[in-house]
Amino acid sequence: MTSKVIQVEALRRFCEDTFVRLGFKKEDSTIISDVLLISDLFGIDSHGINRLQMYVQQLRVGYIDNQSQPEIVFQTPVSAVIDGMRGMGQLVSNYAMKVAINKAKTSGIGLVTVRNSNHYGIAGYYSLMASNEGMIGLSMTNSLAAVVPTYGKEPMLGTNPIAFSFPTIPSPFLFDSATSVVSVGKIEVYDRLSKPIPLGWGLNMDGNDEQNPAEVLKSVFSSKSGLHPLGGGSELFGGHKGYGFSMVVEILSSIISLGTTSNHVEKIDGNAGVCHFFAAIDPKIFGDPIAIQKHFETYLDEIRNSEKAEGQNRIYIHGEKEAESFLRRQADGIVLSEKTLDQLVSIANELNPTIIEYLE
């Protein structure tokens, strides 16, 4: 089977039916599928439906409990600590951000840290939940250790993304970035396409820069070496800054929740132990939210209209590429690689062969 364009609604039905077959309730399957499809629609192919096989494997090894419900184990009017109870990361995180939003609606700010969860998809999905309610949103997560500290060889940090959203027109400001040079998912995309990765993204088992994505993935999953922090492998171009940003994510997600740090994720008693952090802030605590939004939009327009570098005709605002990709892919469909299609067909053959028709 070669790469193929699949219409979004067909892909959504495939995804939802698959998660129902995996034991999730219909409404939960809808939430999980929405997170994955938004990623594909945004053009973030590393965290979309191609992650389905990973979730199936994690269910089988017991990382994910498809019947669990997250629990608040500590809270104040403005904060909460949630135990994810080994639930699906998308479901735990959807619940946690709703808790943060509700606290912000009554107290102006909501801060929620989560332990004992699983991979939650794209960080930006949850920060956008807040901006869609007219609030500032923040989302972070740790992950399986895949990133080496500056001047280190052993992976001690996850790719630890940070997502920040702010309500603006015509689309929300959305900054969503790993604190490593690149995400593990992006390496996997290059591997599926059999393409070499740029020099400086990751290391091989010996701790040397490597362009073969399979060798970098081998070093990550064997915990021998991994990816560089944002800025690269030295302080010359700011690698220590990416390392520091990653530590901030670790502190807010795994440390204050008393959860599992990245270097122990997926290594303790069959428990993934992924940790997250969410924040929702109502701009009303700073004054007139409409005036604040207009002030920001004026600044964004000034950036867009500022002088361009030679040969360039546009300066993008964070979130614009995702918004434009969403409209384009919603209309045209999503291209799935040959390897991803083969994986989906294999999953369908095992769980429910009739849903293969969604891929045809």
Residue frames relative to the residue before (quaternion, step in Angstrom):
aa qw qx qy qz dx dy dz
M 1.0000 0.0000 0.0000 0.0000 0.00 0.00 0.00
T 0.2854 -0.7636 0.5571 0.1584 3.58 -0.86 0.97
S 0.6889 -0.4276 0.3424 0.4747 3.58 -1.30 0.04
K 0.0730 -0.8179 0.5693 -0.0408 3.53 -1.08 0.76
V 0.3858 -0.6854 0.5638 0.2520 3.56 -1.19 0.62
I 0.0737 -0.7868 0.6127 0.0074 3.57 -0.80 1.08
Q 0.4570 -0.6819 0.4948 0.2852 3.58 -0.88 0.89
V 0.6310 -0.6063 0.3405 0.3439 3.53 -1.02 0.89
E 0.6927 0.4826 -0.3041 0.4413 3.61 0.81 -0.91
A 0.6123 0.5294 -0.3491 0.4722 3.59 1.09 -0.62
L 0.6600 0.4981 -0.2988 0.4765 3.55 0.99 -0.87
R 0.6188 0.5414 -0.3368 0.4589 3.58 1.06 -0.73
R 0.6619 0.5020 -0.3077 0.4639 3.59 0.90 -0.89
F 0.6233 0.5377 -0.3352 0.4582 3.55 1.01 -0.84
C 0.6849 0.4995 -0.2762 0.4528 3.55 0.87 -1.03
E 0.6769 0.4948 -0.2965 0.4573 3.59 0.84 -0.95
D 0.6646 0.5002 -0.3082 0.4617 3.60 0.91 -0.89
T 0.6269 0.5428 -0.3341 0.4481 3.57 1.05 -0.77
F 0.7019 0.4592 -0.2856 0.4637 3.61 0.83 -0.91
V 0.5838 0.5384 -0.3755 0.4779 3.59 1.14 -0.52
R 0.6599 0.5015 -0.2972 0.4740 3.59 0.97 -0.87
L 0.6650 0.4899 -0.2941 0.4809 3.57 1.18 -0.55
G 0.6643 -0.5662 0.2779 0.4011 3.58 1.28 0.23
F 0.5293 0.6231 -0.4211 0.3928 3.60 1.23 0.17
K 0.5510 -0.5854 0.4745 0.3586 3.55 -1.18 0.54
K 0.6630 -0.5330 0.3516 0.3907 3.56 -1.17 0.60
E 0.6932 0.4763 -0.2960 0.4528 3.60 0.83 -0.95
D 0.6418 0.5071 -0.3249 0.4748 3.59 1.10 -0.64
S 0.6208 0.5399 -0.3332 0.4605 3.57 1.06 -0.76
T 0.6242 0.5424 -0.3306 0.4550 3.57 1.10 -0.71
I 0.6555 0.5040 -0.3117 0.4681 3.60 0.97 -0.85
I 0.6601 0.5074 -0.3148 0.4558 3.59 0.83 -0.96
S 0.6748 0.5045 -0.2904 0.4537 3.56 0.87 -0.99
D 0.6314 0.5440 -0.3373 0.4376 3.58 1.00 -0.77
V 0.6362 0.5205 -0.3294 0.4646 3.59 0.98 -0.84
L 0.6824 0.4861 -0.2942 0.4600 3.59 0.89 -0.92
L 0.6976 0.4766 -0.2829 0.4540 3.59 0.89 -0.91
I 0.5916 0.5465 -0.3745 0.4595 3.62 1.06 -0.62
S 0.6192 0.5431 -0.3408 0.4534 3.57 1.02 -0.78
D 0.6762 0.4766 -0.2923 0.4797 3.58 0.88 -0.93
L 0.6562 0.5129 -0.3157 0.4545 3.58 0.95 -0.83
F 0.6647 0.4968 -0.2922 0.4753 3.58 1.09 -0.71
G 0.5162 -0.6444 0.4193 0.3774 3.58 1.23 -0.26
I 0.5203 0.6003 -0.4264 0.4327 3.57 1.28 0.32
D 0.1140 -0.8685 0.4804 0.0441 3.55 0.51 1.28
S 0.5838 0.6148 -0.3666 0.3832 3.58 1.18 -0.46
H 0.7852 0.3133 -0.1550 0.5111 3.62 1.16 -0.48
G 0.4986 0.6786 -0.4080 0.3527 3.56 1.25 0.33
I 0.8376 -0.1875 0.1333 0.4956 3.54 -1.12 -0.70
N 0.5442 0.6094 -0.4154 0.3999 3.59 1.20 -0.27
R 0.5840 0.5664 -0.3676 0.4506 3.60 1.30 -0.14
L 0.4282 0.7424 -0.4479 0.2546 3.58 1.23 -0.24
Q 0.6488 0.5262 -0.3249 0.4434 3.59 0.90 -0.87
M 0.6257 0.5418 -0.3363 0.4493 3.59 1.02 -0.79
Y 0.6757 0.4893 -0.3016 0.4616 3.59 0.92 -0.87
V 0.6074 0.5392 -0.3501 0.4666 3.59 1.06 -0.70
Q 0.6673 0.4972 -0.2996 0.4666 3.58 0.92 -0.89
Q 0.6778 0.4943 -0.3000 0.4541 3.60 0.94 -0.84
L 0.5907 0.5358 -0.3611 0.4834 3.58 1.16 -0.52
R 0.6853 0.5095 -0.2889 0.4328 3.56 0.91 -0.91
V 0.7149 0.4242 -0.2619 0.4903 3.59 1.01 -0.73
G 0.5853 -0.6423 0.3418 0.3578 3.58 1.27 -0.01
Y 0.3889 0.7106 -0.5004 0.3057 3.60 1.20 0.18
I 0.7797 0.2930 -0.1262 0.5388 3.56 0.96 -0.96
D 0.1785 -0.7434 0.6377 0.0939 3.54 -0.97 0.97
N 0.2833 -0.8165 0.4807 0.1483 3.58 -0.35 1.23
Q 0.6919 0.4523 -0.2828 0.4865 3.60 1.27 -0.02
S 0.5281 0.6717 -0.4019 0.3294 3.60 1.22 -0.19
Q 0.2257 -0.7383 0.6189 0.1443 3.53 -1.35 0.39
P 0.4647 -0.6792 0.4800 0.3041 3.63 -0.84 0.87
E 0.1819 -0.7924 0.5775 0.0746 3.56 -1.15 0.69
I 0.3796 -0.6745 0.5814 0.2508 3.56 -1.09 0.77
V 0.1420 -0.8232 0.5474 0.0499 3.59 -0.61 1.13
F 0.7750 0.0224 -0.0352 0.6306 3.58 1.30 -0.21
Q 0.1513 0.8054 -0.5673 0.0812 3.59 -0.99 0.72
T 0.1606 -0.7072 0.6769 0.1260 3.50 -1.43 0.37
P 0.7142 -0.4249 0.2900 0.4747 3.64 -1.15 -0.02
V 0.7861 0.3130 -0.1707 0.5049 3.61 1.11 -0.54
S 0.7882 0.2778 -0.1329 0.5329 3.60 1.21 -0.13
A 0.0250 -0.7830 0.6207 0.0309 3.54 -1.32 0.31
V 0.2088 -0.6987 0.6643 0.1640 3.50 -1.34 0.49
I 0.1042 -0.8108 0.5758 0.0143 3.57 -0.76 1.08
D 0.2551 -0.7083 0.6371 0.1653 3.54 -1.09 0.84
G 0.3524 -0.7768 0.4902 0.1792 3.55 -0.58 1.18
M 0.2929 -0.8047 0.4764 0.1992 3.58 1.30 -0.18
R 0.6187 -0.5857 0.3153 0.4181 3.57 1.12 0.81
G 0.3499 0.7582 -0.4840 0.2616 3.58 1.14 0.55
M 0.6736 -0.4459 0.3870 0.4445 3.54 -1.34 0.14
G 0.5405 -0.6815 0.3865 0.3067 3.57 -0.72 1.08
Q 0.6428 0.5302 -0.3306 0.4430 3.58 0.99 -0.78
L 0.6764 0.4859 -0.2960 0.4677 3.60 0.99 -0.80
V 0.6350 0.5202 -0.3209 0.4724 3.58 0.98 -0.85
S 0.7108 0.4761 -0.2597 0.4479 3.56 0.87 -0.98
N 0.5998 0.5417 -0.3540 0.4707 3.58 1.07 -0.68
Y 0.6553 0.5015 -0.2945 0.4821 3.57 1.01 -0.88
A 0.6811 0.5112 -0.2933 0.4346 3.58 0.86 -0.99
M 0.6756 0.4728 -0.3122 0.4718 3.60 0.90 -0.81
K 0.6053 0.5359 -0.3608 0.4651 3.61 1.08 -0.58
V 0.6105 0.5278 -0.3449 0.4794 3.58 1.08 -0.71
A 0.6599 0.5072 -0.3065 0.4620 3.59 0.91 -0.92
I 0.6594 0.5098 -0.3053 0.4605 3.60 0.94 -0.89
N 0.6645 0.5045 -0.3097 0.4561 3.59 0.91 -0.88
K 0.6446 0.5001 -0.3257 0.4778 3.58 1.02 -0.73
A 0.6448 0.5177 -0.3216 0.4613 3.58 1.03 -0.77
K 0.6267 0.5470 -0.3407 0.4381 3.59 1.04 -0.67
T 0.7482 0.3736 -0.2138 0.5049 3.58 1.09 -0.69
S 0.8070 0.2667 -0.1202 0.5129 3.60 1.03 -0.74
G 0.5806 -0.6095 0.3676 0.3953 3.59 1.25 -0.07
I 0.7979 0.0560 -0.0209 0.5999 3.57 1.19 -0.49
G 0.0516 -0.7853 0.6165 0.0263 3.55 -1.11 0.70
L 0.0484 -0.7962 0.6025 -0.0267 3.56 -0.73 1.13
V 0.0218 0.8177 -0.5708 0.0711 3.58 -0.64 1.12
T 0.0850 -0.7726 0.6280 0.0386 3.55 -0.89 0.98
V 0.1832 -0.8127 0.5525 0.0265 3.57 -0.99 0.93
R 0.0782 -0.7712 0.6297 0.0517 3.54 -1.06 0.81
N 0.8158 0.3097 -0.1877 0.4510 3.56 -1.36 0.20
S 0.4498 0.6601 -0.4704 0.3751 3.56 0.91 0.97
N 0.4174 -0.6726 0.5379 0.2899 3.56 -1.24 -0.50
H 0.7621 -0.3435 0.2717 0.4768 3.57 -1.33 0.06
Y 0.1885 -0.8523 0.4819 0.0765 3.61 -0.67 1.04
G 0.6106 -0.5607 0.3644 0.4242 3.60 1.21 0.19
I 0.7613 -0.3201 0.2407 0.5098 3.59 -1.04 -0.69
A 0.5227 -0.6633 0.4474 0.2944 3.54 -0.93 0.97
G 0.6454 0.5804 -0.3179 0.3815 3.56 1.01 -0.84
Y 0.5272 0.6371 -0.4171 0.3770 3.59 1.13 -0.48
Y 0.7371 0.4415 -0.2309 0.4567 3.57 0.90 -0.97
S 0.6201 0.5071 -0.3603 0.4780 3.60 1.05 -0.60
L 0.6308 0.5336 -0.3275 0.4583 3.57 1.11 -0.68
M 0.5412 0.5980 -0.4076 0.4281 3.60 1.14 -0.49
A 0.6783 0.4759 -0.2847 0.4822 3.58 1.02 -0.80
S 0.6897 0.4743 -0.3034 0.4552 3.61 0.81 -0.91
N 0.6029 0.5489 -0.3554 0.4571 3.58 1.15 -0.50
E 0.6737 0.4305 -0.2759 0.5336 3.57 1.32 -0.31
G 0.5977 -0.5958 0.3470 0.4091 3.57 1.28 0.28
M 0.6016 0.5713 -0.3405 0.4424 3.57 1.28 0.34
I 0.5168 -0.5618 0.5295 0.3701 3.52 -1.36 0.20
G 0.1119 -0.8229 0.5561 0.0326 3.58 -0.83 0.96
L 0.0612 -0.7799 0.6228 0.0099 3.53 -1.13 0.75
S 0.0201 0.7952 -0.6029 0.0622 3.57 -0.92 0.97
M 0.0543 0.7861 -0.6117 0.0705 3.56 -0.95 0.94
T 0.0050 0.7897 -0.6130 -0.0238 3.56 -1.24 0.40
N 0.3217 -0.6730 0.6059 0.2765 3.53 -1.20 0.46
S 0.1610 -0.7898 0.5866 0.0785 3.61 -1.22 0.00
L 0.7402 -0.3224 0.3173 0.4975 3.51 -1.34 -0.15
A 0.5084 -0.6579 0.4551 0.3188 3.60 -0.84 0.94
A 0.0964 0.8037 -0.5756 0.1160 3.55 -0.68 1.16
V 0.7063 0.4365 -0.2269 0.5091 3.57 1.31 -0.23
V 0.3378 -0.7392 0.5479 0.1984 3.55 -0.93 0.91
P 0.4721 -0.6350 0.5089 0.3391 3.62 -1.05 0.61
T 0.6696 -0.4934 0.3577 0.4246 3.58 -1.20 0.46
Y 0.8314 0.0902 -0.1585 0.5249 3.55 -0.79 1.21
G 0.5794 0.5567 -0.3936 0.4466 3.58 1.23 0.39
K 0.3557 -0.7167 0.5567 0.2235 3.55 -1.32 0.28
E 0.6992 0.4574 -0.2656 0.4811 3.59 1.05 -0.77
P 0.4398 -0.6901 0.4962 0.2901 3.65 -0.84 0.89
M 0.0396 -0.8197 0.5707 -0.0307 3.57 -0.74 1.11
L 0.7448 0.3344 -0.1695 0.5520 3.57 1.31 -0.33
G 0.4598 -0.6318 0.5324 0.3256 3.53 -1.23 0.44
T 0.6422 -0.4664 0.3984 0.4597 3.57 -1.26 -0.13
N 0.1506 -0.8919 0.4257 0.0234 3.54 1.47 -0.07
P 0.0105 0.8531 -0.5212 0.0225 3.62 0.53 1.13
I 0.2134 -0.7217 0.6439 0.1380 3.50 -1.38 0.45
A 0.0228 -0.7777 0.6281 0.0150 3.58 -0.92 0.91
F 0.0396 -0.7858 0.6167 -0.0251 3.55 -0.95 0.99
S 0.0358 -0.8086 0.5872 -0.0119 3.58 -0.80 1.01
F 0.0610 -0.7716 0.6331 0.0091 3.54 -1.18 0.73
P 0.4433 -0.7159 0.4596 0.2824 3.63 -0.73 0.94
T 0.1588 0.7619 -0.6115 0.1426 3.57 -0.73 1.14
I 0.3576 -0.6920 0.5810 0.2362 3.55 -1.33 0.30
P 0.5429 -0.1385 -0.8282 -0.0139 1.64 -2.00 1.55
S 0.7757 0.1665 -0.1207 0.5966 3.61 1.18 -0.30
P 0.6110 -0.5800 0.3761 0.3858 3.60 -1.09 0.57
F 0.4834 -0.5755 0.5613 0.3465 3.53 -1.25 0.51
L 0.0604 0.8057 -0.5838 0.0806 3.60 -0.74 1.04
F 0.0229 -0.7627 0.6460 -0.0221 3.53 -0.65 1.19
D 0.0893 0.7877 -0.5964 0.1262 3.58 -0.58 1.18
S 0.2138 0.8044 -0.5146 0.2060 3.56 -0.31 1.23
A 0.4584 -0.6169 0.5627 0.3044 3.52 -1.18 0.67
T 0.4134 -0.6845 0.5344 0.2740 3.58 -1.22 0.44
S 0.5617 0.5010 -0.4029 0.5207 3.54 1.33 0.43
V 0.6938 -0.4469 0.3354 0.4543 3.58 -1.24 0.23
V 0.7812 -0.0476 0.0871 0.6163 3.55 1.05 -0.85
S 0.5073 -0.6370 0.4765 0.3314 3.60 -1.19 0.39
V 0.6170 -0.5198 0.4279 0.4075 3.57 -1.26 0.38
G 0.6175 0.5698 -0.3404 0.4221 3.58 1.03 -0.79
K 0.6377 0.5177 -0.3295 0.4655 3.58 1.05 -0.73
I 0.6098 0.5255 -0.3462 0.4819 3.60 1.07 -0.69
E 0.6516 0.5197 -0.3100 0.4574 3.58 0.99 -0.85
V 0.6080 0.5419 -0.3518 0.4615 3.60 1.07 -0.70
Y 0.6613 0.4934 -0.3047 0.4759 3.60 0.92 -0.90
D 0.6356 0.5285 -0.3286 0.4568 3.58 1.03 -0.76
R 0.6575 0.5043 -0.3131 0.4641 3.60 0.95 -0.85
L 0.7138 0.4250 -0.2457 0.4995 3.57 1.12 -0.69
S 0.3704 -0.7523 0.4620 0.2890 3.59 1.37 -0.04
K 0.4433 0.6724 -0.4613 0.3724 3.55 1.01 0.92
P 0.4757 -0.6506 0.4959 0.3232 3.62 -1.02 0.68
I 0.3950 -0.7010 0.5361 0.2552 3.58 -1.10 0.66
P 0.6063 -0.5522 0.4081 0.4011 3.61 -1.16 0.43
L 0.5466 -0.6076 0.4676 0.3367 3.54 -1.12 0.72
G 0.7408 0.3900 -0.2934 0.4615 3.57 -0.89 0.96
W 0.5407 0.6132 -0.4078 0.4066 3.59 1.29 -0.01
G 0.8379 -0.0726 0.1083 0.5300 3.56 0.78 -0.99
L 0.4542 -0.6941 0.5170 0.2114 3.49 -1.42 0.28
N 0.4194 -0.6765 0.5331 0.2869 3.57 -1.21 0.45
M 0.7783 -0.3665 0.2386 0.4506 3.56 -1.32 -0.04
D 0.6852 0.4761 -0.2759 0.4772 3.57 1.17 -0.56
G 0.5397 -0.6454 0.3916 0.3727 3.58 1.28 -0.04
N 0.5410 0.5971 -0.4052 0.4319 3.56 1.26 0.46
D 0.6079 -0.5575 0.4091 0.3902 3.59 -1.13 0.61
E 0.0832 -0.8165 0.5695 -0.0453 3.54 -0.90 1.05
Q 0.2427 -0.7870 0.5519 0.1308 3.59 -1.05 0.79
N 0.5613 0.5570 -0.3981 0.4650 3.59 1.28 -0.08
P 0.3816 -0.7615 0.4640 0.2435 3.65 -0.37 1.15
A 0.6111 0.5608 -0.3552 0.4311 3.60 1.06 -0.67
E 0.6579 0.5056 -0.3083 0.4652 3.59 1.03 -0.78
V 0.6381 0.5087 -0.3268 0.4767 3.60 1.05 -0.73
L 0.6451 0.5085 -0.3187 0.4730 3.60 0.97 -0.84
K 0.6213 0.5396 -0.3400 0.4551 3.58 1.03 -0.76
S 0.6778 0.4864 -0.2981 0.4639 3.58 0.93 -0.86
V 0.6284 0.5333 -0.3316 0.4591 3.60 1.10 -0.72
F 0.7685 0.4040 -0.2138 0.4477 3.56 0.66 -1.11
S 0.6464 0.4551 -0.3322 0.5144 3.58 1.27 -0.11
S 0.3955 -0.7427 0.4432 0.3090 3.59 1.37 -0.11
K 0.4107 0.7173 -0.4643 0.3181 3.57 1.16 0.58
S 0.7625 -0.1271 0.1029 0.6260 3.54 1.10 -0.78
G 0.1655 -0.8322 0.5243 0.0717 3.61 -1.10 -0.27
L 0.7547 -0.3545 0.3073 0.4586 3.52 -1.12 -0.84
H 0.5029 -0.6156 0.5063 0.3344 3.55 -1.29 0.35
P 0.4979 -0.5995 0.5119 0.3614 3.60 -1.15 0.46
L 0.6781 -0.4714 0.3642 0.4305 3.57 -1.24 0.40
G 0.7277 0.3588 -0.2895 0.5079 3.58 -0.69 1.09
G 0.5714 -0.6426 0.3575 0.3644 3.57 1.26 -0.18
G 0.7267 -0.5101 0.3089 0.3410 3.49 -1.39 -0.02
S 0.7483 0.2930 -0.2145 0.5552 3.58 1.23 0.13
E 0.6250 -0.5343 0.4010 0.4038 3.58 -1.28 -0.07
L 0.4502 0.7336 -0.4296 0.2730 3.60 1.26 -0.33
F 0.8007 0.1794 -0.0895 0.5645 3.57 0.93 -0.90
G 0.7117 -0.5184 0.2485 0.4037 3.56 1.13 0.62
G 0.2485 0.7940 -0.5226 0.1860 3.60 1.09 0.49
H 0.6179 0.5534 -0.3388 0.4441 3.56 1.10 -0.68
K 0.6079 0.5481 -0.3528 0.4533 3.60 1.19 -0.51
G 0.6418 0.5024 -0.3161 0.4856 3.57 0.99 -0.82
Y 0.6093 0.5476 -0.3222 0.4744 3.56 1.07 -0.81
G 0.6782 0.4933 -0.2840 0.4647 3.58 0.95 -0.90
F 0.6313 0.5209 -0.3313 0.4694 3.59 0.99 -0.82
S 0.6420 0.5278 -0.3159 0.4576 3.57 1.00 -0.83
M 0.6380 0.5220 -0.3193 0.4674 3.58 1.06 -0.76
V 0.6035 0.5493 -0.3548 0.4563 3.60 1.06 -0.70
V 0.6455 0.5074 -0.3118 0.4782 3.58 0.96 -0.89
E 0.6469 0.5300 -0.3169 0.4475 3.57 0.94 -0.89
I 0.6561 0.5210 -0.3085 0.4505 3.58 0.93 -0.91
L 0.7309 0.4457 -0.2490 0.4530 3.58 0.81 -1.01
S 0.7206 0.4179 -0.2560 0.4904 3.59 1.11 -0.56
S 0.8368 0.2420 -0.1267 0.4744 3.60 0.41 -1.13
I 0.6741 0.5158 -0.3237 0.4180 3.62 0.97 -0.69
I 0.7602 0.3736 -0.2433 0.4726 3.62 0.60 -1.03
S 0.6326 0.4953 -0.3473 0.4836 3.61 1.23 -0.19
L 0.3532 -0.7267 0.4852 0.3343 3.58 1.34 -0.26
G 0.3922 0.7422 -0.4465 0.3096 3.53 1.10 0.81
T 0.7120 -0.4467 0.3541 0.4100 3.52 -1.35 -0.38
T 0.3471 -0.7297 0.5471 0.2184 3.59 -0.74 0.99
S 0.7048 -0.5196 0.2810 0.3928 3.56 -1.15 0.65
N 0.6723 0.5165 -0.3170 0.4251 3.59 0.95 -0.78
H 0.7150 0.3784 -0.2617 0.5264 3.60 1.28 -0.08
V 0.4175 0.7069 -0.4718 0.3216 3.61 1.27 0.01
E 0.8436 0.1042 -0.1382 0.5083 3.57 -1.01 0.98
K 0.6437 0.5275 -0.3294 0.4459 3.60 1.13 0.50
I 0.7006 0.4601 -0.2651 0.4767 3.60 1.25 -0.09
D 0.8564 -0.1901 0.1123 0.4667 3.58 -0.61 1.20
G 0.6833 -0.5143 0.2992 0.4232 3.58 0.88 0.88
N 0.5658 0.5780 -0.3831 0.4462 3.57 1.24 0.39
A 0.4183 -0.7179 0.4898 0.2642 3.60 -0.66 1.06
G 0.1577 -0.8548 0.4816 0.1123 3.58 0.94 -0.89
V 0.2840 0.7778 -0.5172 0.2164 3.61 1.15 0.47
C 0.1875 -0.7951 0.5729 0.0660 3.58 -1.04 0.85
H 0.1486 -0.7974 0.5824 0.0535 3.58 -1.11 0.72
F 0.1362 -0.7488 0.6344 0.1353 3.52 -1.41 0.11
F 0.0374 -0.7986 0.6005 -0.0151 3.57 -0.97 0.91
A 0.0124 -0.7815 0.6237 0.0121 3.54 -1.15 0.66
A 0.0605 -0.7467 0.6609 0.0448 3.52 -1.18 0.73
I 0.0567 -0.8037 0.5921 -0.0169 3.57 -0.81 1.04
D 0.2975 -0.7482 0.5681 0.1703 3.57 -0.75 1.06
P 0.4333 -0.7231 0.4666 0.2677 3.64 -0.58 1.06
K 0.5101 0.6664 -0.4150 0.3515 3.58 1.22 -0.35
I 0.6145 0.5585 -0.3640 0.4219 3.60 1.13 -0.49
F 0.6941 0.4200 -0.2704 0.5184 3.57 1.33 -0.10
G 0.7400 -0.3463 0.2271 0.5300 3.59 1.25 -0.06
D 0.7910 -0.2664 0.2287 0.5011 3.55 -1.16 -0.66
P 0.3564 -0.7733 0.4755 0.2210 3.64 -0.38 1.16
I 0.6199 0.5388 -0.3505 0.4502 3.60 1.07 -0.64
A 0.6542 0.5020 -0.3103 0.4729 3.58 0.97 -0.85
I 0.6348 0.5276 -0.3265 0.4604 3.57 1.02 -0.81
Q 0.6643 0.5056 -0.3028 0.4598 3.57 0.91 -0.94
K 0.6568 0.5069 -0.3084 0.4653 3.60 0.93 -0.90
H 0.6206 0.5465 -0.3334 0.4528 3.58 1.03 -0.80
F 0.6673 0.4902 -0.2882 0.4809 3.56 0.98 -0.91
E 0.6592 0.5155 -0.3139 0.4486 3.59 0.92 -0.86
T 0.6024 0.5443 -0.3510 0.4665 3.59 1.10 -0.65
Y 0.6597 0.5054 -0.2977 0.4699 3.57 0.96 -0.90
L 0.6465 0.5187 -0.3207 0.4584 3.59 0.98 -0.84
D 0.6420 0.5092 -0.3235 0.4731 3.59 1.01 -0.76
E 0.6307 0.5249 -0.3315 0.4656 3.58 1.04 -0.73
I 0.6324 0.5099 -0.3311 0.4800 3.58 1.06 -0.72
R 0.6498 0.5266 -0.3172 0.4470 3.59 0.87 -0.96
N 0.7634 0.3931 -0.1884 0.4767 3.57 0.95 -0.92
S 0.4597 0.6802 -0.4568 0.3427 3.58 1.25 0.07
E 0.6922 -0.5045 0.3237 0.4020 3.56 -1.26 0.44
K 0.3551 -0.7553 0.5237 0.1709 3.54 -0.93 1.00
A 0.5509 -0.5761 0.4840 0.3612 3.54 -1.24 0.49
E 0.6546 -0.5262 0.3634 0.4032 3.56 -1.18 0.53
G 0.8117 0.2372 -0.2023 0.4940 3.55 -0.87 1.00
Q 0.6682 0.4709 -0.2966 0.4937 3.58 1.28 -0.06
N 0.1855 -0.8122 0.5462 0.0872 3.58 -1.02 0.76
R 0.7890 0.2142 -0.1404 0.5586 3.59 1.25 0.07
I 0.1773 -0.7171 0.6616 0.1287 3.51 -1.22 0.71
Y 0.2789 -0.7812 0.5399 0.1426 3.56 -0.67 1.12
I 0.3061 -0.6835 0.6280 0.2116 3.51 -1.24 0.61
H 0.5789 -0.5991 0.4137 0.3672 3.60 -0.97 0.79
G 0.7487 0.3389 -0.2907 0.4900 3.53 -0.81 1.09
E 0.5794 0.6072 -0.3815 0.3874 3.60 1.15 -0.46
K 0.6484 0.5086 -0.3334 0.4579 3.59 0.91 -0.80
E 0.6457 0.5182 -0.3176 0.4622 3.57 1.01 -0.82
A 0.6599 0.5120 -0.3073 0.4561 3.59 0.93 -0.91
E 0.6764 0.4826 -0.2907 0.4745 3.58 0.96 -0.84
S 0.6290 0.5200 -0.3276 0.4760 3.58 1.05 -0.75
F 0.6041 0.5691 -0.3466 0.4370 3.58 1.03 -0.81
L 0.6940 0.4688 -0.2831 0.4674 3.60 0.79 -0.98
R 0.6675 0.5150 -0.2999 0.4463 3.56 0.95 -0.90
R 0.7302 0.4285 -0.2484 0.4706 3.58 0.80 -0.99
Q 0.5650 0.5752 -0.3859 0.4484 3.58 1.16 -0.54
A 0.7127 0.4411 -0.2447 0.4874 3.57 1.03 -0.80
D 0.7959 0.3620 -0.1592 0.4585 3.58 0.83 -1.02
G 0.5312 -0.6081 0.4304 0.4035 3.58 1.15 -0.49
I 0.4551 -0.6756 0.5238 0.2491 3.54 -1.38 0.15
V 0.3422 -0.7356 0.5498 0.1988 3.57 -0.87 0.97
L 0.1147 -0.7769 0.6173 0.0474 3.55 -0.80 1.05
S 0.4618 -0.6842 0.4916 0.2774 3.57 -0.92 0.92
E 0.6831 -0.4875 0.3573 0.4100 3.53 -1.30 0.37
K 0.6734 0.4994 -0.3036 0.4527 3.60 0.90 -0.89
T 0.6475 0.5063 -0.3237 0.4685 3.59 0.99 -0.81
L 0.6413 0.5203 -0.3227 0.4625 3.60 0.95 -0.84
D 0.6453 0.5186 -0.3188 0.4615 3.57 0.94 -0.87
Q 0.6429 0.5207 -0.3178 0.4633 3.58 1.01 -0.82
L 0.6697 0.5037 -0.2992 0.4564 3.57 0.92 -0.89
V 0.6409 0.5137 -0.3194 0.4726 3.57 1.00 -0.81
S 0.6390 0.5288 -0.3187 0.4587 3.58 1.01 -0.82
I 0.6479 0.5065 -0.3087 0.4779 3.58 0.98 -0.87
A 0.6636 0.5081 -0.3023 0.4583 3.58 0.93 -0.92
N 0.6410 0.5322 -0.3299 0.4440 3.60 0.94 -0.83
E 0.6857 0.4756 -0.2793 0.4750 3.55 1.08 -0.69
L 0.7854 0.3642 -0.1750 0.4689 3.59 0.91 -0.91
N 0.7808 -0.1717 0.1854 0.5714 3.56 0.91 -0.97
P 0.2551 -0.8267 0.4799 0.1453 3.61 0.14 1.27
T 0.5795 0.6131 -0.3895 0.3695 3.61 1.10 -0.54
I 0.6549 0.5340 -0.3370 0.4153 3.62 1.06 -0.55
I 0.4317 0.6835 -0.4734 0.3498 3.60 1.26 0.01
E 0.5655 0.6245 -0.3790 0.3828 3.57 1.14 -0.59
Y 0.5905 0.5767 -0.3679 0.4282 3.60 1.19 -0.48
L 0.6924 0.4692 -0.2616 0.4817 3.55 1.23 -0.49
E 0.5961 0.6070 -0.3461 0.3955 3.58 1.27 -0.12
